[in-house]
Amino acid sequence: MGVAQAIKLRQSAKQKVLLANSKDPVRAQFDVGVAEGMVAESTALLCPAEPLQTGAGGEIVPPYSLGLFGLELALKEPDLLDAEVTI
């Protein structure tokens, strides 16, 4: 599962809580419990598998495994062109 799927899972959990049946307290409690499990699963999916590294300015350097080639180098060794782009 990716980040997009984890975010959709969290949105589905919020919707499940909002639509919980207030006329049947047992069913409502069950739905809220399922939603809490969905939120916990999405939180686990969004946690990085390995510790994130920080650059010289305290920014997060994306792991090489994410396929953001060049971004890692630009964050580790910024130049004036990188500074211009961020403004």
PDB file of N, CA, C and O in Angstrom:
ATOM      1  N   MET A   1       0.840  -1.198   0.000  1.00  0.00           N
ATOM      2  CA  MET A   1       0.000   0.000   0.000  1.00  0.00           C
ATOM      3  C   MET A   1       0.872   1.244   0.000  1.00  0.00           C
ATOM      4  O   MET A   1       1.914   1.282   0.654  1.00  0.00           O
ATOM      5  N   GLY A   2       0.451   2.237  -0.720  1.00  0.00           N
ATOM      6  CA  GLY A   2       1.209   3.467  -0.789  1.00  0.00           C
ATOM      7  C   GLY A   2       0.580   4.565   0.047  1.00  0.00           C
ATOM      8  O   GLY A   2      -0.399   4.355   0.763  1.00  0.00           O
ATOM      9  N   VAL A   3       1.168   5.729  -0.067  1.00  0.00           N
ATOM     10  CA  VAL A   3       0.700   6.884   0.693  1.00  0.00           C
ATOM     11  C   VAL A   3      -0.730   7.250   0.308  1.00  0.00           C
ATOM     12  O   VAL A   3      -1.557   7.541   1.171  1.00  0.00           O
ATOM     13  N   ALA A   4      -1.015   7.233  -0.999  1.00  0.00           N
ATOM     14  CA  ALA A   4      -2.366   7.594  -1.458  1.00  0.00           C
ATOM     15  C   ALA A   4      -3.406   6.646  -0.881  1.00  0.00           C
ATOM     16  O   ALA A   4      -4.483   7.076  -0.470  1.00  0.00           O
ATOM     17  N   GLN A   5      -3.089   5.371  -0.852  1.00  0.00           N
ATOM     18  CA  GLN A   5      -4.027   4.399  -0.299  1.00  0.00           C
ATOM     19  C   GLN A   5      -4.196   4.585   1.206  1.00  0.00           C
ATOM     20  O   GLN A   5      -5.296   4.406   1.729  1.00  0.00           O
ATOM     21  N   ALA A   6      -3.133   4.937   1.900  1.00  0.00           N
ATOM     22  CA  ALA A   6      -3.220   5.175   3.340  1.00  0.00           C
ATOM     23  C   ALA A   6      -4.104   6.383   3.632  1.00  0.00           C
ATOM     24  O   ALA A   6      -4.875   6.380   4.591  1.00  0.00           O
ATOM     25  N   ILE A   7      -3.988   7.413   2.800  1.00  0.00           N
ATOM     26  CA  ILE A   7      -4.818   8.607   2.984  1.00  0.00           C
ATOM     27  C   ILE A   7      -6.280   8.282   2.707  1.00  0.00           C
ATOM     28  O   ILE A   7      -7.162   8.742   3.432  1.00  0.00           O
ATOM     29  N   LYS A   8      -6.549   7.498   1.671  1.00  0.00           N
ATOM     30  CA  LYS A   8      -7.925   7.084   1.373  1.00  0.00           C
ATOM     31  C   LYS A   8      -8.493   6.242   2.511  1.00  0.00           C
ATOM     32  O   LYS A   8      -9.670   6.365   2.850  1.00  0.00           O
ATOM     33  N   LEU A   9      -7.670   5.398   3.093  1.00  0.00           N
ATOM     34  CA  LEU A   9      -8.101   4.573   4.223  1.00  0.00           C
ATOM     35  C   LEU A   9      -8.499   5.460   5.403  1.00  0.00           C
ATOM     36  O   LEU A   9      -9.501   5.203   6.071  1.00  0.00           O
ATOM     37  N   ARG A  10      -7.714   6.495   5.651  1.00  0.00           N
ATOM     38  CA  ARG A  10      -8.032   7.420   6.740  1.00  0.00           C
ATOM     39  C   ARG A  10      -9.326   8.192   6.453  1.00  0.00           C
ATOM     40  O   ARG A  10     -10.121   8.419   7.365  1.00  0.00           O
ATOM     41  N   GLN A  11      -9.541   8.592   5.211  1.00  0.00           N
ATOM     42  CA  GLN A  11     -10.771   9.283   4.845  1.00  0.00           C
ATOM     43  C   GLN A  11     -11.981   8.368   4.991  1.00  0.00           C
ATOM     44  O   GLN A  11     -13.043   8.805   5.435  1.00  0.00           O
ATOM     45  N   SER A  12     -11.821   7.103   4.620  1.00  0.00           N
ATOM     46  CA  SER A  12     -12.907   6.135   4.785  1.00  0.00           C
ATOM     47  C   SER A  12     -13.239   5.937   6.259  1.00  0.00           C
ATOM     48  O   SER A  12     -14.402   5.764   6.623  1.00  0.00           O
ATOM     49  N   ALA A  13     -12.221   5.963   7.097  1.00  0.00           N
ATOM     50  CA  ALA A  13     -12.448   5.817   8.532  1.00  0.00           C
ATOM     51  C   ALA A  13     -13.245   6.997   9.081  1.00  0.00           C
ATOM     52  O   ALA A  13     -14.152   6.812   9.893  1.00  0.00           O
ATOM     53  N   LYS A  14     -12.910   8.210   8.640  1.00  0.00           N
ATOM     54  CA  LYS A  14     -13.661   9.388   9.087  1.00  0.00           C
ATOM     55  C   LYS A  14     -15.115   9.302   8.638  1.00  0.00           C
ATOM     56  O   LYS A  14     -16.028   9.650   9.387  1.00  0.00           O
ATOM     57  N   GLN A  15     -15.318   8.837   7.414  1.00  0.00           N
ATOM     58  CA  GLN A  15     -16.671   8.701   6.892  1.00  0.00           C
ATOM     59  C   GLN A  15     -17.449   7.650   7.684  1.00  0.00           C
ATOM     60  O   GLN A  15     -18.635   7.833   7.960  1.00  0.00           O
ATOM     61  N   LYS A  16     -16.789   6.555   8.050  1.00  0.00           N
ATOM     62  CA  LYS A  16     -17.438   5.494   8.825  1.00  0.00           C
ATOM     63  C   LYS A  16     -17.891   6.017  10.182  1.00  0.00           C
ATOM     64  O   LYS A  16     -18.968   5.654  10.655  1.00  0.00           O
ATOM     65  N   VAL A  17     -17.083   6.862  10.811  1.00  0.00           N
ATOM     66  CA  VAL A  17     -17.460   7.440  12.104  1.00  0.00           C
ATOM     67  C   VAL A  17     -18.658   8.368  11.938  1.00  0.00           C
ATOM     68  O   VAL A  17     -19.584   8.347  12.749  1.00  0.00           O
ATOM     69  N   LEU A  18     -18.636   9.180  10.887  1.00  0.00           N
ATOM     70  CA  LEU A  18     -19.750  10.108  10.657  1.00  0.00           C
ATOM     71  C   LEU A  18     -21.053   9.392  10.355  1.00  0.00           C
ATOM     72  O   LEU A  18     -22.126   9.879  10.711  1.00  0.00           O
ATOM     73  N   LEU A  19     -20.973   8.244   9.704  1.00  0.00           N
ATOM     74  CA  LEU A  19     -22.173   7.508   9.330  1.00  0.00           C
ATOM     75  C   LEU A  19     -22.566   6.437  10.344  1.00  0.00           C
ATOM     76  O   LEU A  19     -23.497   5.667  10.106  1.00  0.00           O
ATOM     77  N   ALA A  20     -21.866   6.385  11.465  1.00  0.00           N
ATOM     78  CA  ALA A  20     -22.187   5.388  12.491  1.00  0.00           C
ATOM     79  C   ALA A  20     -23.648   5.550  12.917  1.00  0.00           C
ATOM     80  O   ALA A  20     -24.122   6.660  13.162  1.00  0.00           O
ATOM     81  N   ASN A  21     -24.337   4.435  12.997  1.00  0.00           N
ATOM     82  CA  ASN A  21     -25.761   4.427  13.312  1.00  0.00           C
ATOM     83  C   ASN A  21     -25.989   4.793  14.776  1.00  0.00           C
ATOM     84  O   ASN A  21     -25.630   4.039  15.680  1.00  0.00           O
ATOM     85  N   SER A  22     -26.587   5.956  14.996  1.00  0.00           N
ATOM     86  CA  SER A  22     -26.813   6.413  16.373  1.00  0.00           C
ATOM     87  C   SER A  22     -28.013   5.718  17.019  1.00  0.00           C
ATOM     88  O   SER A  22     -28.160   5.762  18.241  1.00  0.00           O
ATOM     89  N   LYS A  23     -28.875   5.077  16.219  1.00  0.00           N
ATOM     90  CA  LYS A  23     -30.047   4.384  16.772  1.00  0.00           C
ATOM     91  C   LYS A  23     -29.680   3.042  17.383  1.00  0.00           C
ATOM     92  O   LYS A  23     -30.378   2.544  18.266  1.00  0.00           O
ATOM     93  N   ASP A  24     -28.605   2.467  16.922  1.00  0.00           N
ATOM     94  CA  ASP A  24     -28.147   1.175  17.427  1.00  0.00           C
ATOM     95  C   ASP A  24     -26.767   1.371  18.053  1.00  0.00           C
ATOM     96  O   ASP A  24     -25.763   1.376  17.340  1.00  0.00           O
ATOM     97  N   PRO A  25     -26.706   1.531  19.372  1.00  0.00           N
ATOM     98  CA  PRO A  25     -25.422   1.834  20.018  1.00  0.00           C
ATOM     99  C   PRO A  25     -24.378   0.732  19.842  1.00  0.00           C
ATOM    100  O   PRO A  25     -23.185   1.031  19.783  1.00  0.00           O
ATOM    101  N   VAL A  26     -24.790  -0.519  19.759  1.00  0.00           N
ATOM    102  CA  VAL A  26     -23.829  -1.608  19.579  1.00  0.00           C
ATOM    103  C   VAL A  26     -23.196  -1.513  18.196  1.00  0.00           C
ATOM    104  O   VAL A  26     -21.980  -1.642  18.048  1.00  0.00           O
ATOM    105  N   ARG A  27     -24.033  -1.285  17.186  1.00  0.00           N
ATOM    106  CA  ARG A  27     -23.528  -1.144  15.823  1.00  0.00           C
ATOM    107  C   ARG A  27     -22.630   0.097  15.704  1.00  0.00           C
ATOM    108  O   ARG A  27     -21.595   0.050  15.039  1.00  0.00           O
ATOM    109  N   ALA A  28     -23.021   1.194  16.340  1.00  0.00           N
ATOM    110  CA  ALA A  28     -22.229   2.426  16.303  1.00  0.00           C
ATOM    111  C   ALA A  28     -20.865   2.201  16.940  1.00  0.00           C
ATOM    112  O   ALA A  28     -19.844   2.649  16.418  1.00  0.00           O
ATOM    113  N   GLN A  29     -20.859   1.502  18.073  1.00  0.00           N
ATOM    114  CA  GLN A  29     -19.595   1.227  18.754  1.00  0.00           C
ATOM    115  C   GLN A  29     -18.699   0.341  17.882  1.00  0.00           C
ATOM    116  O   GLN A  29     -17.484   0.531  17.831  1.00  0.00           O
ATOM    117  N   PHE A  30     -19.315  -0.629  17.199  1.00  0.00           N
ATOM    118  CA  PHE A  30     -18.556  -1.499  16.300  1.00  0.00           C
ATOM    119  C   PHE A  30     -17.947  -0.685  15.154  1.00  0.00           C
ATOM    120  O   PHE A  30     -16.767  -0.834  14.838  1.00  0.00           O
ATOM    121  N   ASP A  31     -18.760   0.173  14.538  1.00  0.00           N
ATOM    122  CA  ASP A  31     -18.281   0.990  13.421  1.00  0.00           C
ATOM    123  C   ASP A  31     -17.145   1.913  13.851  1.00  0.00           C
ATOM    124  O   ASP A  31     -16.174   2.089  13.114  1.00  0.00           O
ATOM    125  N   VAL A  32     -17.260   2.496  15.023  1.00  0.00           N
ATOM    126  CA  VAL A  32     -16.204   3.371  15.531  1.00  0.00           C
ATOM    127  C   VAL A  32     -14.930   2.562  15.793  1.00  0.00           C
ATOM    128  O   VAL A  32     -13.826   3.035  15.521  1.00  0.00           O
ATOM    129  N   GLY A  33     -15.081   1.356  16.313  1.00  0.00           N
ATOM    130  CA  GLY A  33     -13.923   0.489  16.543  1.00  0.00           C
ATOM    131  C   GLY A  33     -13.221   0.119  15.245  1.00  0.00           C
ATOM    132  O   GLY A  33     -11.993   0.120  15.171  1.00  0.00           O
ATOM    133  N   VAL A  34     -14.014  -0.197  14.216  1.00  0.00           N
ATOM    134  CA  VAL A  34     -13.434  -0.517  12.910  1.00  0.00           C
ATOM    135  C   VAL A  34     -12.708   0.713  12.353  1.00  0.00           C
ATOM    136  O   VAL A  34     -11.619   0.591  11.792  1.00  0.00           O
ATOM    137  N   ALA A  35     -13.306   1.888  12.507  1.00  0.00           N
ATOM    138  CA  ALA A  35     -12.690   3.126  12.027  1.00  0.00           C
ATOM    139  C   ALA A  35     -11.371   3.391  12.752  1.00  0.00           C
ATOM    140  O   ALA A  35     -10.402   3.819  12.126  1.00  0.00           O
ATOM    141  N   GLU A  36     -11.323   3.147  14.042  1.00  0.00           N
ATOM    142  CA  GLU A  36     -10.083   3.339  14.794  1.00  0.00           C
ATOM    143  C   GLU A  36      -8.992   2.396  14.287  1.00  0.00           C
ATOM    144  O   GLU A  36      -7.824   2.777  14.207  1.00  0.00           O
ATOM    145  N   GLY A  37      -9.376   1.167  13.945  1.00  0.00           N
ATOM    146  CA  GLY A  37      -8.425   0.222  13.376  1.00  0.00           C
ATOM    147  C   GLY A  37      -7.910   0.687  12.019  1.00  0.00           C
ATOM    148  O   GLY A  37      -6.733   0.516  11.700  1.00  0.00           O
ATOM    149  N   MET A  38      -8.802   1.275  11.224  1.00  0.00           N
ATOM    150  CA  MET A  38      -8.409   1.796   9.916  1.00  0.00           C
ATOM    151  C   MET A  38      -7.425   2.957  10.069  1.00  0.00           C
ATOM    152  O   MET A  38      -6.465   3.062   9.305  1.00  0.00           O
ATOM    153  N   VAL A  39      -7.659   3.820  11.044  1.00  0.00           N
ATOM    154  CA  VAL A  39      -6.754   4.947  11.296  1.00  0.00           C
ATOM    155  C   VAL A  39      -5.393   4.428  11.755  1.00  0.00           C
ATOM    156  O   VAL A  39      -4.357   4.935  11.324  1.00  0.00           O
ATOM    157  N   ALA A  40      -5.393   3.425  12.624  1.00  0.00           N
ATOM    158  CA  ALA A  40      -4.128   2.856  13.097  1.00  0.00           C
ATOM    159  C   ALA A  40      -3.357   2.221  11.941  1.00  0.00           C
ATOM    160  O   ALA A  40      -2.135   2.352  11.863  1.00  0.00           O
ATOM    161  N   GLU A  41      -4.070   1.533  11.041  1.00  0.00           N
ATOM    162  CA  GLU A  41      -3.413   0.919   9.887  1.00  0.00           C
ATOM    163  C   GLU A  41      -2.833   1.975   8.952  1.00  0.00           C
ATOM    164  O   GLU A  41      -1.722   1.821   8.445  1.00  0.00           O
ATOM    165  N   SER A  42      -3.593   3.053   8.726  1.00  0.00           N
ATOM    166  CA  SER A  42      -3.089   4.105   7.838  1.00  0.00           C
ATOM    167  C   SER A  42      -1.885   4.812   8.459  1.00  0.00           C
ATOM    168  O   SER A  42      -0.955   5.191   7.747  1.00  0.00           O
ATOM    169  N   THR A  43      -1.895   4.990   9.768  1.00  0.00           N
ATOM    170  CA  THR A  43      -0.754   5.608  10.453  1.00  0.00           C
ATOM    171  C   THR A  43       0.492   4.734  10.312  1.00  0.00           C
ATOM    172  O   THR A  43       1.591   5.240  10.084  1.00  0.00           O
ATOM    173  N   ALA A  44       0.314   3.431  10.449  1.00  0.00           N
ATOM    174  CA  ALA A  44       1.445   2.514  10.301  1.00  0.00           C
ATOM    175  C   ALA A  44       1.985   2.540   8.878  1.00  0.00           C
ATOM    176  O   ALA A  44       3.194   2.439   8.669  1.00  0.00           O
ATOM    177  N   LEU A  45       1.095   2.674   7.899  1.00  0.00           N
ATOM    178  CA  LEU A  45       1.527   2.722   6.505  1.00  0.00           C
ATOM    179  C   LEU A  45       2.288   3.999   6.182  1.00  0.00           C
ATOM    180  O   LEU A  45       3.145   4.006   5.298  1.00  0.00           O
ATOM    181  N   LEU A  46       1.983   5.074   6.887  1.00  0.00           N
ATOM    182  CA  LEU A  46       2.635   6.351   6.616  1.00  0.00           C
ATOM    183  C   LEU A  46       3.978   6.511   7.336  1.00  0.00           C
ATOM    184  O   LEU A  46       4.736   7.434   7.038  1.00  0.00           O
ATOM    185  N   CYS A  47       4.269   5.624   8.271  1.00  0.00           N
ATOM    186  CA  CYS A  47       5.561   5.681   8.972  1.00  0.00           C
ATOM    187  C   CYS A  47       6.643   5.124   8.052  1.00  0.00           C
ATOM    188  O   CYS A  47       6.437   4.094   7.411  1.00  0.00           O
ATOM    189  N   PRO A  48       7.782   5.786   7.979  1.00  0.00           N
ATOM    190  CA  PRO A  48       8.850   5.297   7.103  1.00  0.00           C
ATOM    191  C   PRO A  48       9.437   3.982   7.616  1.00  0.00           C
ATOM    192  O   PRO A  48       9.508   3.745   8.822  1.00  0.00           O
ATOM    193  N   ALA A  49       9.853   3.140   6.684  1.00  0.00           N
ATOM    194  CA  ALA A  49      10.430   1.840   7.041  1.00  0.00           C
ATOM    195  C   ALA A  49      11.815   2.001   7.654  1.00  0.00           C
ATOM    196  O   ALA A  49      12.244   1.176   8.462  1.00  0.00           O
ATOM    197  N   GLU A  50      12.511   3.062   7.268  1.00  0.00           N
ATOM    198  CA  GLU A  50      13.846   3.324   7.806  1.00  0.00           C
ATOM    199  C   GLU A  50      13.886   4.763   8.309  1.00  0.00           C
ATOM    200  O   GLU A  50      13.123   5.600   7.827  1.00  0.00           O
ATOM    201  N   PRO A  51      14.749   5.063   9.256  1.00  0.00           N
ATOM    202  CA  PRO A  51      14.807   6.434   9.778  1.00  0.00           C
ATOM    203  C   PRO A  51      15.143   7.428   8.672  1.00  0.00           C
ATOM    204  O   PRO A  51      15.974   7.153   7.807  1.00  0.00           O
ATOM    205  N   LEU A  52      14.493   8.578   8.710  1.00  0.00           N
ATOM    206  CA  LEU A  52      14.735   9.618   7.714  1.00  0.00           C
ATOM    207  C   LEU A  52      15.975  10.417   8.089  1.00  0.00           C
ATOM    208  O   LEU A  52      16.225  10.693   9.262  1.00  0.00           O
ATOM    209  N   GLN A  53      16.738  10.779   7.083  1.00  0.00           N
ATOM    210  CA  GLN A  53      17.937  11.581   7.298  1.00  0.00           C
ATOM    211  C   GLN A  53      17.584  13.049   7.102  1.00  0.00           C
ATOM    212  O   GLN A  53      16.666  13.387   6.355  1.00  0.00           O
ATOM    213  N   THR A  54      18.322  13.908   7.780  1.00  0.00           N
ATOM    214  CA  THR A  54      18.115  15.338   7.605  1.00  0.00           C
ATOM    215  C   THR A  54      19.336  15.953   6.943  1.00  0.00           C
ATOM    216  O   THR A  54      20.465  15.498   7.122  1.00  0.00           O
ATOM    217  N   GLY A  55      19.074  17.000   6.171  1.00  0.00           N
ATOM    218  CA  GLY A  55      20.157  17.700   5.485  1.00  0.00           C
ATOM    219  C   GLY A  55      20.786  18.741   6.373  1.00  0.00           C
ATOM    220  O   GLY A  55      20.486  18.817   7.565  1.00  0.00           O
ATOM    221  N   ALA A  56      21.656  19.542   5.799  1.00  0.00           N
ATOM    222  CA  ALA A  56      22.402  20.548   6.551  1.00  0.00           C
ATOM    223  C   ALA A  56      21.491  21.599   7.179  1.00  0.00           C
ATOM    224  O   ALA A  56      21.790  22.121   8.253  1.00  0.00           O
ATOM    225  N   GLY A  57      20.393  21.906   6.519  1.00  0.00           N
ATOM    226  CA  GLY A  57      19.471  22.922   7.036  1.00  0.00           C
ATOM    227  C   GLY A  57      18.340  22.346   7.868  1.00  0.00           C
ATOM    228  O   GLY A  57      17.418  23.072   8.239  1.00  0.00           O
ATOM    229  N   GLY A  58      18.395  21.044   8.171  1.00  0.00           N
ATOM    230  CA  GLY A  58      17.359  20.410   8.966  1.00  0.00           C
ATOM    231  C   GLY A  58      16.220  19.841   8.135  1.00  0.00           C
ATOM    232  O   GLY A  58      15.263  19.303   8.691  1.00  0.00           O
ATOM    233  N   GLU A  59      16.307  19.952   6.794  1.00  0.00           N
ATOM    234  CA  GLU A  59      15.250  19.422   5.934  1.00  0.00           C
ATOM    235  C   GLU A  59      15.364  17.901   5.833  1.00  0.00           C
ATOM    236  O   GLU A  59      16.441  17.336   6.021  1.00  0.00           O
ATOM    237  N   ILE A  60      14.264  17.263   5.542  1.00  0.00           N
ATOM    238  CA  ILE A  60      14.260  15.815   5.382  1.00  0.00           C
ATOM    239  C   ILE A  60      14.776  15.479   3.992  1.00  0.00           C
ATOM    240  O   ILE A  60      14.294  16.008   2.991  1.00  0.00           O
ATOM    241  N   VAL A  61      15.759  14.595   3.947  1.00  0.00           N
ATOM    242  CA  VAL A  61      16.309  14.128   2.674  1.00  0.00           C
ATOM    243  C   VAL A  61      15.560  12.852   2.309  1.00  0.00           C
ATOM    244  O   VAL A  61      15.633  11.865   3.042  1.00  0.00           O
ATOM    245  N   PRO A  62      14.832  12.855   1.177  1.00  0.00           N
ATOM    246  CA  PRO A  62      14.065  11.660   0.818  1.00  0.00           C
ATOM    247  C   PRO A  62      14.978  10.470   0.572  1.00  0.00           C
ATOM    248  O   PRO A  62      16.049  10.622  -0.015  1.00  0.00           O
ATOM    249  N   PRO A  63      14.566   9.287   1.014  1.00  0.00           N
ATOM    250  CA  PRO A  63      15.386   8.099   0.782  1.00  0.00           C
ATOM    251  C   PRO A  63      15.572   7.848  -0.706  1.00  0.00           C
ATOM    252  O   PRO A  63      14.677   8.128  -1.503  1.00  0.00           O
ATOM    253  N   TYR A  64      16.709   7.331  -1.073  1.00  0.00           N
ATOM    254  CA  TYR A  64      17.033   7.036  -2.467  1.00  0.00           C
ATOM    255  C   TYR A  64      16.038   6.033  -3.048  1.00  0.00           C
ATOM    256  O   TYR A  64      15.762   6.047  -4.248  1.00  0.00           O
ATOM    257  N   SER A  65      15.499   5.161  -2.186  1.00  0.00           N
ATOM    258  CA  SER A  65      14.580   4.114  -2.637  1.00  0.00           C
ATOM    259  C   SER A  65      13.260   4.668  -3.164  1.00  0.00           C
ATOM    260  O   SER A  65      12.526   3.945  -3.837  1.00  0.00           O
ATOM    261  N   LEU A  66      12.939   5.924  -2.880  1.00  0.00           N
ATOM    262  CA  LEU A  66      11.694   6.515  -3.370  1.00  0.00           C
ATOM    263  C   LEU A  66      11.777   6.896  -4.841  1.00  0.00           C
ATOM    264  O   LEU A  66      10.757   7.193  -5.463  1.00  0.00           O
ATOM    265  N   GLY A  67      12.964   6.889  -5.393  1.00  0.00           N
ATOM    266  CA  GLY A  67      13.114   7.180  -6.808  1.00  0.00           C
ATOM    267  C   GLY A  67      13.112   8.662  -7.133  1.00  0.00           C
ATOM    268  O   GLY A  67      12.836   9.029  -8.275  1.00  0.00           O
ATOM    269  N   LEU A  68      13.403   9.513  -6.190  1.00  0.00           N
ATOM    270  CA  LEU A  68      13.468  10.951  -6.429  1.00  0.00           C
ATOM    271  C   LEU A  68      14.920  11.331  -6.707  1.00  0.00           C
ATOM    272  O   LEU A  68      15.523  12.117  -5.975  1.00  0.00           O
ATOM    273  N   PHE A  69      15.459  10.769  -7.760  1.00  0.00           N
ATOM    274  CA  PHE A  69      16.865  10.953  -8.087  1.00  0.00           C
ATOM    275  C   PHE A  69      17.167  12.423  -8.333  1.00  0.00           C
ATOM    276  O   PHE A  69      16.414  13.115  -9.018  1.00  0.00           O
ATOM    277  N   GLY A  70      18.244  12.882  -7.784  1.00  0.00           N
ATOM    278  CA  GLY A  70      18.646  14.272  -7.939  1.00  0.00           C
ATOM    279  C   GLY A  70      18.155  15.138  -6.797  1.00  0.00           C
ATOM    280  O   GLY A  70      18.855  16.061  -6.379  1.00  0.00           O
ATOM    281  N   LEU A  71      16.974  14.862  -6.286  1.00  0.00           N
ATOM    282  CA  LEU A  71      16.440  15.660  -5.186  1.00  0.00           C
ATOM    283  C   LEU A  71      17.285  15.462  -3.934  1.00  0.00           C
ATOM    284  O   LEU A  71      17.556  16.410  -3.197  1.00  0.00           O
ATOM    285  N   GLU A  72      17.690  14.240  -3.707  1.00  0.00           N
ATOM    286  CA  GLU A  72      18.523  13.951  -2.540  1.00  0.00           C
ATOM    287  C   GLU A  72      19.822  14.748  -2.599  1.00  0.00           C
ATOM    288  O   GLU A  72      20.232  15.343  -1.602  1.00  0.00           O
ATOM    289  N   LEU A  73      20.464  14.764  -3.748  1.00  0.00           N
ATOM    290  CA  LEU A  73      21.720  15.495  -3.910  1.00  0.00           C
ATOM    291  C   LEU A  73      21.490  16.997  -3.763  1.00  0.00           C
ATOM    292  O   LEU A  73      22.294  17.690  -3.139  1.00  0.00           O
ATOM    293  N   ALA A  74      20.402  17.500  -4.331  1.00  0.00           N
ATOM    294  CA  ALA A  74      20.109  18.931  -4.247  1.00  0.00           C
ATOM    295  C   ALA A  74      19.869  19.363  -2.806  1.00  0.00           C
ATOM    296  O   ALA A  74      20.214  20.484  -2.429  1.00  0.00           O
ATOM    297  N   LEU A  75      19.292  18.499  -2.013  1.00  0.00           N
ATOM    298  CA  LEU A  75      19.048  18.849  -0.621  1.00  0.00           C
ATOM    299  C   LEU A  75      20.310  18.733   0.229  1.00  0.00           C
ATOM    300  O   LEU A  75      20.487  19.481   1.190  1.00  0.00           O
ATOM    301  N   LYS A  76      21.180  17.799  -0.125  1.00  0.00           N
ATOM    302  CA  LYS A  76      22.412  17.635   0.636  1.00  0.00           C
ATOM    303  C   LYS A  76      23.445  18.703   0.292  1.00  0.00           C
ATOM    304  O   LYS A  76      24.170  19.174   1.169  1.00  0.00           O
ATOM    305  N   GLU A  77      23.513  19.088  -0.988  1.00  0.00           N
ATOM    306  CA  GLU A  77      24.495  20.062  -1.446  1.00  0.00           C
ATOM    307  C   GLU A  77      23.786  21.151  -2.255  1.00  0.00           C
ATOM    308  O   GLU A  77      23.946  21.211  -3.474  1.00  0.00           O
ATOM    309  N   PRO A  78      23.009  22.009  -1.597  1.00  0.00           N
ATOM    310  CA  PRO A  78      22.275  23.027  -2.352  1.00  0.00           C
ATOM    311  C   PRO A  78      23.218  24.085  -2.931  1.00  0.00           C
ATOM    312  O   PRO A  78      24.271  24.389  -2.370  1.00  0.00           O
ATOM    313  N   ASP A  79      22.795  24.633  -4.081  1.00  0.00           N
ATOM    314  CA  ASP A  79      23.532  25.732  -4.678  1.00  0.00           C
ATOM    315  C   ASP A  79      22.575  26.910  -4.877  1.00  0.00           C
ATOM    316  O   ASP A  79      21.428  26.855  -4.434  1.00  0.00           O
ATOM    317  N   LEU A  80      23.034  27.964  -5.535  1.00  0.00           N
ATOM    318  CA  LEU A  80      22.199  29.154  -5.698  1.00  0.00           C
ATOM    319  C   LEU A  80      20.980  28.872  -6.571  1.00  0.00           C
ATOM    320  O   LEU A  80      19.932  29.486  -6.370  1.00  0.00           O
ATOM    321  N   LEU A  81      21.091  27.964  -7.529  1.00  0.00           N
ATOM    322  CA  LEU A  81      19.939  27.618  -8.345  1.00  0.00           C
ATOM    323  C   LEU A  81      18.851  26.943  -7.492  1.00  0.00           C
ATOM    324  O   LEU A  81      17.667  27.234  -7.660  1.00  0.00           O
ATOM    325  N   ASP A  82      19.245  26.054  -6.589  1.00  0.00           N
ATOM    326  CA  ASP A  82      18.291  25.426  -5.689  1.00  0.00           C
ATOM    327  C   ASP A  82      17.640  26.462  -4.784  1.00  0.00           C
ATOM    328  O   ASP A  82      16.445  26.378  -4.501  1.00  0.00           O
ATOM    329  N   ALA A  83      18.417  27.435  -4.330  1.00  0.00           N
ATOM    330  CA  ALA A  83      17.877  28.483  -3.470  1.00  0.00           C
ATOM    331  C   ALA A  83      16.871  29.331  -4.233  1.00  0.00           C
ATOM    332  O   ALA A  83      15.846  29.723  -3.676  1.00  0.00           O
ATOM    333  N   GLU A  84      17.147  29.616  -5.490  1.00  0.00           N
ATOM    334  CA  GLU A  84      16.236  30.414  -6.319  1.00  0.00           C
ATOM    335  C   GLU A  84      14.912  29.675  -6.534  1.00  0.00           C
ATOM    336  O   GLU A  84      13.847  30.294  -6.521  1.00  0.00           O
ATOM    337  N   VAL A  85      14.975  28.371  -6.728  1.00  0.00           N
ATOM    338  CA  VAL A  85      13.776  27.578  -6.979  1.00  0.00           C
ATOM    339  C   VAL A  85      12.869  27.542  -5.753  1.00  0.00           C
ATOM    340  O   VAL A  85      11.648  27.490  -5.902  1.00  0.00           O
ATOM    341  N   THR A  86      13.424  27.569  -4.568  1.00  0.00           N
ATOM    342  CA  THR A  86      12.619  27.468  -3.362  1.00  0.00           C
ATOM    343  C   THR A  86      11.954  28.771  -2.964  1.00  0.00           C
ATOM    344  O   THR A  86      11.102  28.778  -2.075  1.00  0.00           O
ATOM    345  N   ILE A  87      12.321  29.869  -3.597  1.00  0.00           N
ATOM    346  CA  ILE A  87      11.727  31.167  -3.244  1.00  0.00           C
ATOM    347  C   ILE A  87      10.405  31.345  -3.914  1.00  0.00           C
ATOM    348  O   ILE A  87       9.756  32.375  -3.735  1.00  0.00           O
TER     349      ILE A  87
END
